Amino acid sequence: MTQKPPFNITMEAADYLAKIVEAVTRLEFGTGFKRDIRLHRENRVRSIHSSLAIEGNSLSLGEVTAVIDGKLVAGKQAEIKEVKNAYEAYDKVLTFDPYTIKDFLKAHKLMTDGLVKESGKFRSGDVGVFDGDVPIHVGARPQFVYGLIEELFAWAKDTDLHPVLKSAALHYEIETIHPFADGNGRMGRLWQTLMLAKWNPVFAWIPMESVVYEKKPEYYDALHAGQQTNNSNGFIEFTLSALLDSISVQAKYQGELIAAQSSGSVEFVEKFVENPDEFVEKYAESDIHKAILRLMIEQPKISAKSISEKAGMSSRGVQKNIETLKNRGLVERVGAAKGGHWVVKKPE
């Protein structure tokens, strides 16, 4: 019998679990989320951007999108390589077996190829997480890593614990063991996504990493608190809260999209949603215009401020480019700045 990791199912965790199951069921069967291929792709990009940004990658969401689209980006080559590697790893996530070391190492190889010496291998030396010169966490000794991961995966495979709870516990234990010289955070988040997606495939397209990135200090606080007390209760609660928030964001977007389409207020979504890439490639004159048009297509109620954040541009730069698109007859604003929406259309 394998040993259970040190945690208890708290009332808070149980409550989050019930809400997550209910929310994801509504998202899956009560909206068009499963069929929204365009949104799936955008969410995958958000997952990659956020997971890398947590670890210090400085590329903006717009730059990450450009790299994945095969465009040239002025950035550090190592960071661009991180994006390409992560995209390949997430693209293959559903092909991995979450309980086998072979696939765990294969995923790490994809994630870190060309970036670290021990890519696709457990580390051969000691490693720790430091705040300046102060050690916050020291991983397991290298000679014990294989056995600890083997025992963790055996427990995960055998336990009857709900996959949502199990995914959070697995994420925490991977970070605590710290099995790799580099890439532990990325692998912990990827493996939690894998575990969730094996339970319900829609989780492959829910960017929990985005919420974790927004709450990065709380994420690390929960992780370090658990490592100090040898109990992952708080980390499990935090991760589940982030997951619920991620599902809620998707459900809200789908609800607004359905309402807009039903009222006929969003002409472009109804007319062009099947081929947005074709439209953008035909009418956009620059990569910036492409990014702005795509955001307006996908989120008609998006604000100029949100466009600047998602596109990685200054507010002034976004406003200037929007004016250009307006002058060309490609976009117009219907309604007030707050509460209105964008209509993207063919130029007259």
N, C-alpha and C positions, 0 to 999 in steps of 0.2 A: 504494500500500500504506500503510495507516494504521500509526502508531507504537504499539508495545506499551507500556503503562504500566510503570514501573520496579519489577518484582518478579520473584522466582524461585519455583518450586514446590519448597519444602523437603521433606525427608523427613517432618517433623511434619505439614505441610499434606496431603501425600499420604496419610498414615496416617489423619488426620481424615476425609478425603474417603471413603476405603474404609469406615470405620466409619459415617459418615453414610448412605451409600448402603445399607449392610446394615441399619442401624437403621430407616430410613424405610420400607424394603421390608417389614420385619417389622411395623411399626406399621400400614402400609396394608393388608396382606393377612392379617396374623395376629391382628388385634384388630378391635373394632367401631368404631375411631376414625372411619372415613369416614362412618359412619351416625349418629354421636353429635352430632346437630344442636345439642342443648343445650350440650354441651361446646364446640362450635365457637363459639357465641355468647359464652360465658364467656371463651374464649381471645382472641377479638377484643377484648373489653373490656380484658383484661389487657394486650394489645399496646398499645392506645391509652393506658391509664393509665401504663404503664411508659415508653413513648416520650416522653410529655409530661413525666413526672416527671424523666426524665434532664435535661430542659431547665429544670427548676425549677417546673413546675406543682405546686401544693401540694394539689390535691384528692386525697382518698383513693380507693381502689378502689371502696368503697361509694358514694362521692359521684359518681364517674365513671359507675358503673352507673345511679345515679338520674337523672343528666343524660340519658343515652342512653335511659332509659325514659320521658323526658318529664316527670319530676317536678321540683318546685322544690328548689333547693339553695342554701343560704346560703354563697356564695363570691364571689370576685372575678369580675365579669362577663367580663373578658378570658379568665380561665382556663376558665370555663364555655363560652365561645365556642370556645376551642381544642379542647375535647372534642367539641363538635358538629361542628366542621370536620373533625377527624381521623376521626371516625366516618364521615362522608360520603366522605372520601378512601379509607379502608380498604374501605368497602363497594363502591367502584367499582374496586378495585385490579386485578381481573382483566380489566377492559375497556381498560386502558392498554396501549400498545405500548412496551416498555421501551427501544426504540431510536430513538424519535422525540422531538424537542425539543418539538413541539406538545403531546404528551401529558404530557411532563415539566412544562411550564408550566401545563397544565390542572390537573394534580394539585396543584401548588403553589398555584394559585388556590383550589382547594377547601380546602387545608390552612390557608391564611392569610387567607382572605377576611374583610374587616372588621377585621383585626388589624395589617396593615402597609400602607404606602402603595404599595409596589411589588409587590402581590400578583399572582402569575401572570406576573411579569416578571423578567428578569435585572436585577441591581442596576446602578445608574448611577454609584455611587461606590465608593471603596475601603472595605474592611472587614477586621477582624482579630479574633482571639481574644486576650484579655488576662487575665493573672493580676495583678490590681491595676493598676499602671502598666506592667507588663512585657509586651510583646507575645510571645505564645506561637506564634501563627501568623498570617500575613498572607495573605489570599486573592489570587488572580490579579487583575491590573489589570482594571477593568471592560470595557475595549475588547477584551480577549482572551477574555472568558468564553464568548461564543457559539461562537467557533471551537474552544475547548478542549472544550466539551461535545459539539459536533458531531463532533469527532475521536474523543472517548471512546466515543460511541455507535456510530460507524462501526466502531471496533475491536471493540467488544463484539458487534456483529452479525456480523462476519466471522470472528472467531476460533473455532477448534475447541476451545478450553479448556472443560473441564467446567463446566456452569452453576453448580454450587456454588462453585467457585473463582472463576469470573467474577463472581458476585454480590458476593463479598467484595472483590474488586479494584475493582469499580464503586463500591461503598459508600465505600471509602477515597478514590478519586479525586474523588468528589462533595464529600466533606468538605474535601479539599485545595484544589480549585478554589474552593469556597465561592461558588457562583454567585448566591446570593440575599442580600438585605439581612438577612433573618431566615428561619428555618425550614430551614436546611441540614441539621442533624442529623436532624430529622423526615423530610426528603426522602431522605436517604441510607439510613435504615433502611427506609422505605417502598419504595424502589427495589430494595433487596436482597430484600425480601419478594416484590416483583413478579417479579423475575428467577427466584427459586426456585419461585414458584407457576406460572410459565410452563413450568418443567421438570416439576414434579409439583404438581398443584392442592392436595394436602394441606398444603403449606407455607403456604397462605393462612390456615390455622387453627392453626399452631404458633407460639406467642408467644415467639419468640427474644428480643424486646425485654425480656421479664421477666428473663431471665438477664443481659442486658447491663446492666439497671438495678441488679440485685443486685451486679454487678461494675463499677459505674460508674468507679471510679478506674482499674482496669486497662484499661477501654475507652479512656479519655482518654490514659492513659500509652502505650498501643499506637499510638494515632493520632498523638500528638505525637512519639513516637520515630521513626515512619516519616517524618514531615514534616521532621525534623532530618537524617535520613540519606538522604532521597529514595529510600526503599525501603519497600514496604508488606508485606514478608514477615511481620513480627511481628503486624501488624494482621490479616492474613489468617488467621494461626494462631489468634489470639484469637477472631475472629468465628466460625471453624469450630468451635472448642471450645465456644463459647456455643450454637451451633446443635445440636451433638451433645448437650449437656446438656439443651436444650429437648426434643429428641426423646425422650431417655431418661426425662424426667419424664412425658411423655405416655404412653409405653409402660408405665411402672410403674403409673400410675393405671389404665390399661386392664386391666392384668394383675390388679390388686387387685379391680377391679370385676367382671371375669369370674369370679374365684375366689369372690367373695362371692355373686354370683348363682347360681353352680353349687351352692354349699353351702346355699343357701336362707337364709343368715343375715341378708340384707338384704331384709326384706319389702317396704319401701316402694319401693325401686328397681324390683323386679319388678312391683309392682302399679300404680305411678303414674308411671313414667318418661315415658310418652307425653304426659301432661298435667300436668306439675308446676305450670305457671303457673295453671291452673284451680284446683288444690288450694290453692295459696298465696293467690290472690286471695279464695277463699271463706273460708278459716279464719284468715288472719293479720289482726291488728287494727291493725298499724302497719307502717311501712316497715322498721323495725328487725327486727320479727318475720319479715317477708318475706325479708329478707337472710339471717337465721339459718337459716330453713327451707330456703331454696334451697341454702345451703352444705351443710347436713346431707343434703339429697336427693342432691346431686351427689357429695359426699365423705363417706360414712357414717362413716369412721374419723377424720374431722377432729377436732382437739383444740379445746378452748375458747380456748386461746391463739391458735391459727391463725384461729379465727373472729373474734376481736377484731382481729387484724392485717388480715384481708381486709375486714372490715366497717368498719374505721376507727373502732373504739370502744375504750374502756378495758376491761380484763379484768373489772373489777368490774361495769361496765355490762352486759357480755355475760352474765356469770353471773346477774345479776338478771333479765334477759330470758329466759334459758334456764329459770330456775325458774318464771317465769310460764307459759311454754309447757308445762312439765312438769305444772304444776297444772291446766292446761286439758286435759290428756290428749293433747296433740298430739305430744309427743316423749318418749322414754324412752331411758336409757342402758343398753345390754346389755353386761355384762362390766366389766372394770376400766377406770380412767381411761386407762391405757396398754394398748393391745391390744384394747380394746372397740370398740363402734360404736354409732351412733345409729339408732333406729328412729322414723320419722316416720309417723304414722297418723291416721286419722279419730278425733275424740273420741267417747267412748262416750256 
